[in-house]
Each structure stands twice: as C-alpha cells, then as structure tokens.
Amino acid sequence: MSVELPFAPVDAVIRRNADGLRVSADAAEELARRIQEHGASLAVTAATEATTDGRKTLMPSDFGIDQVPEKDGLELPVAPVDRIARLDIDDDYRVAMDARVALASILETYADETAAAAATLARHADRRTIKAADVETYFELEQYY
C-alpha cells in the first residue's frame, strides 16, 4: 500500500513532540502509514453515518466534530487527507471541505499522541533517536496508555 501522506509534515509533528530527540525517516514513514490506516477506518465509519442520514456527502459531524478548526493551524495537509478518506469508501461518496479539515485535525491529534508516546519509549530505551520501532511498540502497548 502506498502512503498518501507526505512524510515531511508527519516528521514535523513527531519533532514537536520529541523534546530534543532526533527522528529517523523510518519513524516518520511508519507513523504516516498508521495515520493513513486510521484515517481510512474513520472515513468508513463516517460513510456509514452519512448513509444512515440518507447522505452521500461526509460532514464533520460524521467524524464526531462539532467545531471545525482553522485549516491554517494544522500541520497535516488537507489534500492528502482527502485521498486517505476516499481509500476504503465507495466512489459515490463526497467529502465536504470542512469534513476534510475535521479529519485532518483528528489525525493530527492521533499523530501527536503517538509521537509523544514514541518519544517516551525512545527515552526509556536510552536512545536519542525516535525510530520506527518506537512507533510500532506504542501500538503494541497502546491499551496501556
């Protein structure tokens, strides 16, 4: 599976949570892949919500968002998030612009939480670099966080 999300903004999200640690390219790639999987899954659930309401357009409320944040305040770009949203849903669905921004906001929060945990794991391992293994370990231990 190709990753729709560019690694640079994902790297920036990790770095803002790294508290001085270095970030490997593999860590950014792994987190981008996880963000994509999570976003596609959320879109499937949102599509089910929209269908229940008799719509083919995904709205922010389908993602559980009432107040959509400003697009300019997000690190993750909206266009790739739109492509992520469409990965596992039927082509008949549309994703409203404010729903794209809402999903980007949800995914950025998800990335922040994961990056902070990965940084903790790297420090626990007495390393100065966050690696893909730290991201993977977080998901193995996620139930304990």
MODELLER restraints for C-alpha pairs under 7 A, 6 or more apart:
rsr = mdl.restraints
at = mdl.atoms
rsr.add(forms.Gaussian(group=physical.xy_distance, feature=features.Distance(at['CA:3:A'], at['CA:32:A']), mean=6.95, stdev=0.5))
rsr.add(forms.Gaussian(group=physical.xy_distance, feature=features.Distance(at['CA:3:A'], at['CA:33:A']), mean=5.90, stdev=0.5))
rsr.add(forms.Gaussian(group=physical.xy_distance, feature=features.Distance(at['CA:3:A'], at['CA:36:A']), mean=6.97, stdev=0.5))
rsr.add(forms.Gaussian(group=physical.xy_distance, feature=features.Distance(at['CA:4:A'], at['CA:80:A']), mean=5.69, stdev=0.5))
rsr.add(forms.Gaussian(group=physical.xy_distance, feature=features.Distance(at['CA:4:A'], at['CA:83:A']), mean=6.90, stdev=0.5))
rsr.add(forms.Gaussian(group=physical.xy_distance, feature=features.Distance(at['CA:4:A'], at['CA:84:A']), mean=6.54, stdev=0.5))
rsr.add(forms.Gaussian(group=physical.xy_distance, feature=features.Distance(at['CA:5:A'], at['CA:32:A']), mean=6.13, stdev=0.5))
rsr.add(forms.Gaussian(group=physical.xy_distance, feature=features.Distance(at['CA:5:A'], at['CA:80:A']), mean=5.42, stdev=0.5))
rsr.add(forms.Gaussian(group=physical.xy_distance, feature=features.Distance(at['CA:7:A'], at['CA:28:A']), mean=5.83, stdev=0.5))
rsr.add(forms.Gaussian(group=physical.xy_distance, feature=features.Distance(at['CA:7:A'], at['CA:29:A']), mean=6.07, stdev=0.5))
rsr.add(forms.Gaussian(group=physical.xy_distance, feature=features.Distance(at['CA:7:A'], at['CA:32:A']), mean=6.51, stdev=0.5))
rsr.add(forms.Gaussian(group=physical.xy_distance, feature=features.Distance(at['CA:9:A'], at['CA:75:A']), mean=5.87, stdev=0.5))
rsr.add(forms.Gaussian(group=physical.xy_distance, feature=features.Distance(at['CA:9:A'], at['CA:76:A']), mean=5.69, stdev=0.5))
rsr.add(forms.Gaussian(group=physical.xy_distance, feature=features.Distance(at['CA:10:A'], at['CA:28:A']), mean=5.76, stdev=0.5))
rsr.add(forms.Gaussian(group=physical.xy_distance, feature=features.Distance(at['CA:10:A'], at['CA:32:A']), mean=6.26, stdev=0.5))
rsr.add(forms.Gaussian(group=physical.xy_distance, feature=features.Distance(at['CA:11:A'], at['CA:28:A']), mean=5.13, stdev=0.5))
rsr.add(forms.Gaussian(group=physical.xy_distance, feature=features.Distance(at['CA:13:A'], at['CA:111:A']), mean=6.91, stdev=0.5))
rsr.add(forms.Gaussian(group=physical.xy_distance, feature=features.Distance(at['CA:13:A'], at['CA:112:A']), mean=6.31, stdev=0.5))
rsr.add(forms.Gaussian(group=physical.xy_distance, feature=features.Distance(at['CA:14:A'], at['CA:112:A']), mean=6.91, stdev=0.5))
rsr.add(forms.Gaussian(group=physical.xy_distance, feature=features.Distance(at['CA:14:A'], at['CA:115:A']), mean=4.99, stdev=0.5))
rsr.add(forms.Gaussian(group=physical.xy_distance, feature=features.Distance(at['CA:15:A'], at['CA:23:A']), mean=6.80, stdev=0.5))
rsr.add(forms.Gaussian(group=physical.xy_distance, feature=features.Distance(at['CA:17:A'], at['CA:112:A']), mean=6.75, stdev=0.5))
rsr.add(forms.Gaussian(group=physical.xy_distance, feature=features.Distance(at['CA:17:A'], at['CA:115:A']), mean=5.95, stdev=0.5))
rsr.add(forms.Gaussian(group=physical.xy_distance, feature=features.Distance(at['CA:17:A'], at['CA:116:A']), mean=5.12, stdev=0.5))
rsr.add(forms.Gaussian(group=physical.xy_distance, feature=features.Distance(at['CA:18:A'], at['CA:116:A']), mean=6.66, stdev=0.5))
rsr.add(forms.Gaussian(group=physical.xy_distance, feature=features.Distance(at['CA:18:A'], at['CA:119:A']), mean=5.41, stdev=0.5))
rsr.add(forms.Gaussian(group=physical.xy_distance, feature=features.Distance(at['CA:21:A'], at['CA:128:A']), mean=5.16, stdev=0.5))
rsr.add(forms.Gaussian(group=physical.xy_distance, feature=features.Distance(at['CA:21:A'], at['CA:129:A']), mean=5.44, stdev=0.5))
rsr.add(forms.Gaussian(group=physical.xy_distance, feature=features.Distance(at['CA:21:A'], at['CA:130:A']), mean=6.72, stdev=0.5))
rsr.add(forms.Gaussian(group=physical.xy_distance, feature=features.Distance(at['CA:22:A'], at['CA:128:A']), mean=6.04, stdev=0.5))
rsr.add(forms.Gaussian(group=physical.xy_distance, feature=features.Distance(at['CA:22:A'], at['CA:129:A']), mean=4.35, stdev=0.5))
rsr.add(forms.Gaussian(group=physical.xy_distance, feature=features.Distance(at['CA:22:A'], at['CA:130:A']), mean=6.07, stdev=0.5))
rsr.add(forms.Gaussian(group=physical.xy_distance, feature=features.Distance(at['CA:23:A'], at['CA:129:A']), mean=5.38, stdev=0.5))
rsr.add(forms.Gaussian(group=physical.xy_distance, feature=features.Distance(at['CA:23:A'], at['CA:130:A']), mean=4.82, stdev=0.5))
rsr.add(forms.Gaussian(group=physical.xy_distance, feature=features.Distance(at['CA:23:A'], at['CA:131:A']), mean=6.58, stdev=0.5))
rsr.add(forms.Gaussian(group=physical.xy_distance, feature=features.Distance(at['CA:24:A'], at['CA:129:A']), mean=6.59, stdev=0.5))
rsr.add(forms.Gaussian(group=physical.xy_distance, feature=features.Distance(at['CA:24:A'], at['CA:130:A']), mean=6.06, stdev=0.5))
rsr.add(forms.Gaussian(group=physical.xy_distance, feature=features.Distance(at['CA:24:A'], at['CA:131:A']), mean=5.40, stdev=0.5))
rsr.add(forms.Gaussian(group=physical.xy_distance, feature=features.Distance(at['CA:26:A'], at['CA:131:A']), mean=6.43, stdev=0.5))
rsr.add(forms.Gaussian(group=physical.xy_distance, feature=features.Distance(at['CA:26:A'], at['CA:132:A']), mean=5.22, stdev=0.5))
rsr.add(forms.Gaussian(group=physical.xy_distance, feature=features.Distance(at['CA:27:A'], at['CA:130:A']), mean=6.60, stdev=0.5))
rsr.add(forms.Gaussian(group=physical.xy_distance, feature=features.Distance(at['CA:27:A'], at['CA:131:A']), mean=4.78, stdev=0.5))
rsr.add(forms.Gaussian(group=physical.xy_distance, feature=features.Distance(at['CA:27:A'], at['CA:132:A']), mean=3.78, stdev=0.5))
rsr.add(forms.Gaussian(group=physical.xy_distance, feature=features.Distance(at['CA:27:A'], at['CA:135:A']), mean=6.59, stdev=0.5))
rsr.add(forms.Gaussian(group=physical.xy_distance, feature=features.Distance(at['CA:30:A'], at['CA:132:A']), mean=5.77, stdev=0.5))
rsr.add(forms.Gaussian(group=physical.xy_distance, feature=features.Distance(at['CA:30:A'], at['CA:135:A']), mean=6.94, stdev=0.5))
rsr.add(forms.Gaussian(group=physical.xy_distance, feature=features.Distance(at['CA:31:A'], at['CA:135:A']), mean=6.60, stdev=0.5))
rsr.add(forms.Gaussian(group=physical.xy_distance, feature=features.Distance(at['CA:35:A'], at['CA:107:A']), mean=6.31, stdev=0.5))
rsr.add(forms.Gaussian(group=physical.xy_distance, feature=features.Distance(at['CA:35:A'], at['CA:111:A']), mean=6.81, stdev=0.5))
rsr.add(forms.Gaussian(group=physical.xy_distance, feature=features.Distance(at['CA:36:A'], at['CA:84:A']), mean=5.95, stdev=0.5))
rsr.add(forms.Gaussian(group=physical.xy_distance, feature=features.Distance(at['CA:39:A'], at['CA:84:A']), mean=6.22, stdev=0.5))
rsr.add(forms.Gaussian(group=physical.xy_distance, feature=features.Distance(at['CA:39:A'], at['CA:85:A']), mean=6.11, stdev=0.5))
rsr.add(forms.Gaussian(group=physical.xy_distance, feature=features.Distance(at['CA:39:A'], at['CA:107:A']), mean=6.61, stdev=0.5))
rsr.add(forms.Gaussian(group=physical.xy_distance, feature=features.Distance(at['CA:40:A'], at['CA:84:A']), mean=5.62, stdev=0.5))
rsr.add(forms.Gaussian(group=physical.xy_distance, feature=features.Distance(at['CA:40:A'], at['CA:85:A']), mean=5.13, stdev=0.5))
rsr.add(forms.Gaussian(group=physical.xy_distance, feature=features.Distance(at['CA:40:A'], at['CA:87:A']), mean=6.02, stdev=0.5))
rsr.add(forms.Gaussian(group=physical.xy_distance, feature=features.Distance(at['CA:40:A'], at['CA:88:A']), mean=5.99, stdev=0.5))
rsr.add(forms.Gaussian(group=physical.xy_distance, feature=features.Distance(at['CA:43:A'], at['CA:85:A']), mean=5.17, stdev=0.5))
rsr.add(forms.Gaussian(group=physical.xy_distance, feature=features.Distance(at['CA:44:A'], at['CA:88:A']), mean=6.49, stdev=0.5))
rsr.add(forms.Gaussian(group=physical.xy_distance, feature=features.Distance(at['CA:44:A'], at['CA:89:A']), mean=5.84, stdev=0.5))
rsr.add(forms.Gaussian(group=physical.xy_distance, feature=features.Distance(at['CA:46:A'], at['CA:58:A']), mean=6.49, stdev=0.5))
rsr.add(forms.Gaussian(group=physical.xy_distance, feature=features.Distance(at['CA:46:A'], at['CA:62:A']), mean=4.65, stdev=0.5))
rsr.add(forms.Gaussian(group=physical.xy_distance, feature=features.Distance(at['CA:46:A'], at['CA:63:A']), mean=5.61, stdev=0.5))
rsr.add(forms.Gaussian(group=physical.xy_distance, feature=features.Distance(at['CA:47:A'], at['CA:58:A']), mean=6.27, stdev=0.5))
rsr.add(forms.Gaussian(group=physical.xy_distance, feature=features.Distance(at['CA:49:A'], at['CA:62:A']), mean=5.70, stdev=0.5))
rsr.add(forms.Gaussian(group=physical.xy_distance, feature=features.Distance(at['CA:50:A'], at['CA:56:A']), mean=6.24, stdev=0.5))
rsr.add(forms.Gaussian(group=physical.xy_distance, feature=features.Distance(at['CA:50:A'], at['CA:57:A']), mean=6.69, stdev=0.5))
rsr.add(forms.Gaussian(group=physical.xy_distance, feature=features.Distance(at['CA:50:A'], at['CA:58:A']), mean=5.93, stdev=0.5))
rsr.add(forms.Gaussian(group=physical.xy_distance, feature=features.Distance(at['CA:50:A'], at['CA:62:A']), mean=6.41, stdev=0.5))
rsr.add(forms.Gaussian(group=physical.xy_distance, feature=features.Distance(at['CA:56:A'], at['CA:92:A']), mean=6.76, stdev=0.5))
rsr.add(forms.Gaussian(group=physical.xy_distance, feature=features.Distance(at['CA:56:A'], at['CA:93:A']), mean=4.78, stdev=0.5))
rsr.add(forms.Gaussian(group=physical.xy_distance, feature=features.Distance(at['CA:56:A'], at['CA:94:A']), mean=6.19, stdev=0.5))
rsr.add(forms.Gaussian(group=physical.xy_distance, feature=features.Distance(at['CA:57:A'], at['CA:93:A']), mean=5.60, stdev=0.5))
rsr.add(forms.Gaussian(group=physical.xy_distance, feature=features.Distance(at['CA:57:A'], at['CA:94:A']), mean=4.53, stdev=0.5))
rsr.add(forms.Gaussian(group=physical.xy_distance, feature=features.Distance(at['CA:57:A'], at['CA:95:A']), mean=5.50, stdev=0.5))
rsr.add(forms.Gaussian(group=physical.xy_distance, feature=features.Distance(at['CA:57:A'], at['CA:96:A']), mean=6.40, stdev=0.5))
rsr.add(forms.Gaussian(group=physical.xy_distance, feature=features.Distance(at['CA:58:A'], at['CA:94:A']), mean=6.12, stdev=0.5))
rsr.add(forms.Gaussian(group=physical.xy_distance, feature=features.Distance(at['CA:58:A'], at['CA:95:A']), mean=4.76, stdev=0.5))
rsr.add(forms.Gaussian(group=physical.xy_distance, feature=features.Distance(at['CA:58:A'], at['CA:96:A']), mean=5.95, stdev=0.5))
rsr.add(forms.Gaussian(group=physical.xy_distance, feature=features.Distance(at['CA:58:A'], at['CA:99:A']), mean=6.46, stdev=0.5))
rsr.add(forms.Gaussian(group=physical.xy_distance, feature=features.Distance(at['CA:59:A'], at['CA:95:A']), mean=6.83, stdev=0.5))
rsr.add(forms.Gaussian(group=physical.xy_distance, feature=features.Distance(at['CA:59:A'], at['CA:96:A']), mean=5.82, stdev=0.5))
rsr.add(forms.Gaussian(group=physical.xy_distance, feature=features.Distance(at['CA:59:A'], at['CA:99:A']), mean=4.90, stdev=0.5))
rsr.add(forms.Gaussian(group=physical.xy_distance, feature=features.Distance(at['CA:60:A'], at['CA:66:A']), mean=6.74, stdev=0.5))
rsr.add(forms.Gaussian(group=physical.xy_distance, feature=features.Distance(at['CA:60:A'], at['CA:98:A']), mean=6.29, stdev=0.5))
rsr.add(forms.Gaussian(group=physical.xy_distance, feature=features.Distance(at['CA:60:A'], at['CA:99:A']), mean=4.22, stdev=0.5))
rsr.add(forms.Gaussian(group=physical.xy_distance, feature=features.Distance(at['CA:60:A'], at['CA:102:A']), mean=5.78, stdev=0.5))
rsr.add(forms.Gaussian(group=physical.xy_distance, feature=features.Distance(at['CA:63:A'], at['CA:103:A']), mean=6.94, stdev=0.5))
rsr.add(forms.Gaussian(group=physical.xy_distance, feature=features.Distance(at['CA:65:A'], at['CA:102:A']), mean=6.57, stdev=0.5))
rsr.add(forms.Gaussian(group=physical.xy_distance, feature=features.Distance(at['CA:68:A'], at['CA:98:A']), mean=6.62, stdev=0.5))
rsr.add(forms.Gaussian(group=physical.xy_distance, feature=features.Distance(at['CA:68:A'], at['CA:101:A']), mean=6.92, stdev=0.5))
rsr.add(forms.Gaussian(group=physical.xy_distance, feature=features.Distance(at['CA:68:A'], at['CA:102:A']), mean=5.51, stdev=0.5))
rsr.add(forms.Gaussian(group=physical.xy_distance, feature=features.Distance(at['CA:69:A'], at['CA:102:A']), mean=6.96, stdev=0.5))
rsr.add(forms.Gaussian(group=physical.xy_distance, feature=features.Distance(at['CA:71:A'], at['CA:101:A']), mean=6.00, stdev=0.5))
rsr.add(forms.Gaussian(group=physical.xy_distance, feature=features.Distance(at['CA:74:A'], at['CA:105:A']), mean=6.75, stdev=0.5))
rsr.add(forms.Gaussian(group=physical.xy_distance, feature=features.Distance(at['CA:76:A'], at['CA:104:A']), mean=6.27, stdev=0.5))
rsr.add(forms.Gaussian(group=physical.xy_distance, feature=features.Distance(at['CA:76:A'], at['CA:108:A']), mean=6.50, stdev=0.5))
rsr.add(forms.Gaussian(group=physical.xy_distance, feature=features.Distance(at['CA:78:A'], at['CA:100:A']), mean=6.19, stdev=0.5))
rsr.add(forms.Gaussian(group=physical.xy_distance, feature=features.Distance(at['CA:78:A'], at['CA:101:A']), mean=6.17, stdev=0.5))
rsr.add(forms.Gaussian(group=physical.xy_distance, feature=features.Distance(at['CA:78:A'], at['CA:104:A']), mean=6.24, stdev=0.5))
rsr.add(forms.Gaussian(group=physical.xy_distance, feature=features.Distance(at['CA:81:A'], at['CA:100:A']), mean=6.58, stdev=0.5))
rsr.add(forms.Gaussian(group=physical.xy_distance, feature=features.Distance(at['CA:81:A'], at['CA:104:A']), mean=6.05, stdev=0.5))
rsr.add(forms.Gaussian(group=physical.xy_distance, feature=features.Distance(at['CA:82:A'], at['CA:100:A']), mean=5.75, stdev=0.5))
rsr.add(forms.Gaussian(group=physical.xy_distance, feature=features.Distance(at['CA:114:A'], at['CA:135:A']), mean=6.89, stdev=0.5))
rsr.add(forms.Gaussian(group=physical.xy_distance, feature=features.Distance(at['CA:114:A'], at['CA:138:A']), mean=6.96, stdev=0.5))
rsr.add(forms.Gaussian(group=physical.xy_distance, feature=features.Distance(at['CA:117:A'], at['CA:138:A']), mean=6.41, stdev=0.5))
rsr.add(forms.Gaussian(group=physical.xy_distance, feature=features.Distance(at['CA:118:A'], at['CA:130:A']), mean=6.62, stdev=0.5))
rsr.add(forms.Gaussian(group=physical.xy_distance, feature=features.Distance(at['CA:118:A'], at['CA:134:A']), mean=4.87, stdev=0.5))
rsr.add(forms.Gaussian(group=physical.xy_distance, feature=features.Distance(at['CA:118:A'], at['CA:135:A']), mean=5.26, stdev=0.5))
rsr.add(forms.Gaussian(group=physical.xy_distance, feature=features.Distance(at['CA:118:A'], at['CA:138:A']), mean=6.17, stdev=0.5))
rsr.add(forms.Gaussian(group=physical.xy_distance, feature=features.Distance(at['CA:119:A'], at['CA:130:A']), mean=5.99, stdev=0.5))
rsr.add(forms.Gaussian(group=physical.xy_distance, feature=features.Distance(at['CA:121:A'], at['CA:134:A']), mean=5.93, stdev=0.5))
rsr.add(forms.Gaussian(group=physical.xy_distance, feature=features.Distance(at['CA:122:A'], at['CA:128:A']), mean=6.93, stdev=0.5))
rsr.add(forms.Gaussian(group=physical.xy_distance, feature=features.Distance(at['CA:122:A'], at['CA:129:A']), mean=6.61, stdev=0.5))
rsr.add(forms.Gaussian(group=physical.xy_distance, feature=features.Distance(at['CA:122:A'], at['CA:130:A']), mean=5.48, stdev=0.5))
rsr.add(forms.Gaussian(group=physical.xy_distance, feature=features.Distance(at['CA:122:A'], at['CA:134:A']), mean=6.24, stdev=0.5))
